[in-house]
Amino acid sequence: MIKERMTPEELAHLTGYSRQTINKWVRKEGWETSPRPGIQGGKARVVHISEQVREFIRSAQRAADNPGTAHPLSEDNFDSLLLSLAKEMSEREQQQLTSLLLREGITGLLSRLGIRTKES
């Protein structure tokens, strides 16, 4: 059920995303928030459910309902996925990944991920 205001946890439950991902979307998209009543410290927020937020929820639910309709990963999709993931990273994470790639290259990164072994 979609209410007028929802916590990031409630939105995460509705969409299947993590609370952290919801909070990143809130900041990135500039969704309106207000302090959560009864919670001290000022960090707990509720998201005002605008039409933009409703569309995000519907889109996430459609994607979850139709997992078989995903298209095979094309080169364009792969590029878009990498760019999207990079945008989700904090500036510090981006700097650390850049440093790792410059130091070890793609071979080093793939080895760390267990995707490429020395024999490959």
C-alpha positions in Angstrom: 0.0 0.0 0.0 1.3 3.4 -1.0 0.9 6.1 1.7 1.3 9.9 1.5 4.7 9.6 3.3 6.9 6.6 3.6 10.2 5.7 5.2 13.1 4.5 3.1 12.6 1.0 4.7 9.0 0.9 3.5 10.0 1.9 0.0 12.7 -0.7 0.0 10.1 -3.4 0.9 7.8 -2.2 -1.9 10.5 -2.1 -4.6 12.9 -4.8 -3.6 15.8 -2.4 -3.4 17.9 -1.9 -0.3 17.3 1.0 2.1 20.7 2.4 1.0 19.7 2.4 -2.6 16.4 4.2 -1.8 18.4 6.8 0.1 20.7 7.3 -2.8 17.7 7.8 -5.1 16.2 10.3 -2.7 19.4 12.4 -2.8 20.0 12.0 -6.5 16.4 12.7 -7.7 15.8 15.4 -5.1 12.7 13.8 -3.7 11.0 15.8 -0.9 11.6 14.6 2.6 10.8 15.7 6.1 12.1 14.6 9.6 10.5 11.4 10.8 8.1 12.2 13.7 9.3 11.0 17.1 12.8 10.2 16.0 15.6 12.3 17.5 18.9 13.1 15.8 17.5 14.5 12.6 18.8 11.7 10.3 15.6 9.7 10.1 13.5 11.0 7.2 10.2 10.2 5.5 9.8 10.5 1.8 6.8 12.5 0.4 5.2 10.3 -2.2 5.0 12.5 -5.3 4.0 11.3 -8.8 7.7 11.0 -9.5 8.2 8.6 -6.5 5.0 6.7 -7.5 6.4 6.1 -11.0 9.7 4.9 -9.5 7.7 2.4 -7.3 5.6 1.2 -10.3 8.6 0.8 -12.4 10.5 -1.2 -9.8 7.5 -3.4 -9.2 7.0 -4.1 -13.0 10.7 -5.1 -13.2 10.3 -7.4 -10.2 7.1 -8.9 -11.6 8.6 -9.6 -15.1 12.1 -11.1 -14.5 11.8 -13.3 -17.6 11.4 -10.3 -19.9 15.0 -9.1 -19.3 16.9 -8.9 -22.6 20.3 -10.6 -23.0 23.1 -8.3 -21.9 24.2 -6.5 -25.0 27.3 -4.3 -25.2 25.2 -1.2 -24.8 23.4 -2.6 -21.8 26.8 -3.6 -20.3 28.2 -0.1 -20.8 25.1 1.5 -19.3 25.2 -0.9 -16.4 28.8 0.0 -15.6 28.1 3.7 -15.9 25.0 3.4 -13.7 27.0 1.5 -11.0 29.8 4.1 -11.1 27.2 6.9 -10.5 25.9 5.0 -7.5 29.4 5.0 -5.9 30.5 7.7 -3.6 33.3 10.0 -4.7 35.7 8.1 -2.4 34.7 4.7 -3.8 35.2 6.1 -7.3 38.7 7.3 -6.4 39.6 4.0 -4.8 38.4 2.0 -7.8 40.2 4.3 -10.2 43.4 3.9 -8.2 43.0 0.1 -8.2 42.4 0.0 -12.0 45.4 2.2 -12.7 47.6 0.2 -10.4 46.5 -3.4 -11.4 44.6 -3.0 -14.6 41.5 -4.9 -15.7 43.4 -8.2 -15.2 44.0 -7.4 -11.6 40.4 -6.4 -11.0 39.0 -9.6 -12.6 41.5 -11.7 -10.7 40.4 -10.1 -7.4 36.8 -10.9 -8.4 37.6 -14.5 -9.2 36.5 -14.0 -12.8 39.9 -14.4 -14.4 42.6 -16.7 -13.2 46.3 -16.8 -14.2 45.6 -19.7 -16.5 42.9 -17.8 -18.5 
